[in-house]
Amino acid sequence: MNAQPRPCLSCFLVGDVLNEAGARTKYGLLFEALSRACQVEAIHDLTLRGPARWLNLAQAFHPHPQTWKERFYKNLPAFHLRSQRAARILRQQAAVEKPAPCLIFQVGVLFDALQAAPSLPGVIYTDYTAVLSQRKHASQRFPFDEKQGQQWIALEKQAFARASLIFTRGQFVRRSIIQDYGIAPQRVVAVGGGVNFATLPDPATRSDDIPGPQILFIGKDFLRKGGDILLHAFAQVRQVYPRAHLNMVTSGPIPHAFSQEMVDIIAPTWDRAAIAALYQQADLFVLPSREETWGDVLLEAMAYGLPCIGVTGDAMSEIIAHDTTGLVVAPQPEALASAMLGLLKDPARRQQMGQAARQRVETAYTWEAVVQKMLPFLQGLAG
């Protein structure tokens, strides 16, 4: 047992992990694992609410819904308002005697909680940088003009520079923080990310009553997640397997040029039972994202014992062990179709990969494992 004192954490994020399904699913288990290893003093939600929220919504308006959503979260006034709220909270905390020195634990870089507390050590845990999105402008995740983009990246750089340590989920983002933001390598540590299940589900056991191969895609942002690439590839798959079926959990819209024969478009939902049913009936999971700086949904599919097909260029090759738990191929319809056909023709290989994927999640991708990687660094900062 670790005999060192439990670090005290004051945590900040954008999202209500107690009352919002999305935030609870994405971050709830992280904070539960942190609470078991550390003394979590409080979890502060910096979401803009009331008049500030409505003003931000109006200022961020864009006729394209996805761009509007990105601008709602990523704009300069919102960054400063969230940071100011964090500063008020920290000032209030400073007036109250604490049982131990607290560290600031910040999730994401939509604000800078560290600027108001230079005497406190702090860490940032992130799976994203704006520079990476700027390079892939077609993904629509970088909603700035040139001047605003430079200002936003400068704010990120200041937040990274203030942090005592930066945790990233993967090496892909770690490299960006080091190379694009000039942060010393020893201050940036890749610790992974956990699968968002309190208890791992039973592996998928598809019913024999479902005819034809079943392929699953989950990606709310149709274009960024490569939904169009998959539809091109699926048309090629159906030339060999006419009864193949594709479930796509996405918000679209789907361009009229794409055939949706044997394709079900399912609205995104935080209903875990509904998503579980889709995993349970799938033969394989496919995610050809144009930009994927981590990939929580891949971990979920692997937890169900599904082989995953991802694409090269981003972080998916860190999660999918190529030719062991799935396949990582070029982000092109022909390569994607070939990979799907290869696995559909070989049930034994699919099963072997699915079992390896499940084992990989069990050993490497739980929130408990992630926090245990963080813990020595947090103890060092607290000391």
Buried (B, 14 or more C-beta within 10 A) or exposed (E): EEEEEBBBBBBBBBBBBEEBEEBBBBBBBBBBBBBEBBBBBEBBBBBBEEEBBEBBEEEBEEEEEBBBBBBBBBBEEBBBBBBBBBBEBBEEBBEEEEEEEBBBBBBBBBBBBBBBBEEBBBBBBBBBBBBBBBEBEEBBBBBBEEEBBEEBBEBBBBBBBBBBBBBBBBBBBBBBBBEBBEBEEEBBBBBBBBBBBEEBBEBBEBEEEEEBBBBBBBBBBBBBBBBBBBBBBBBBBBEEBEEBBBBBBBBBEBEEEBEEEBBEBBEBEEEBEEBBEBBBBBBBBBBBBBBBBBBBBBBBBBBBBBBBBBBEBBBBBBBBBEEEBBBBBBBBBEBBBBBBBBBBEEEEBBEBBBBBBBEBBBEBBBBEBBBBEBBEBBBEBBE
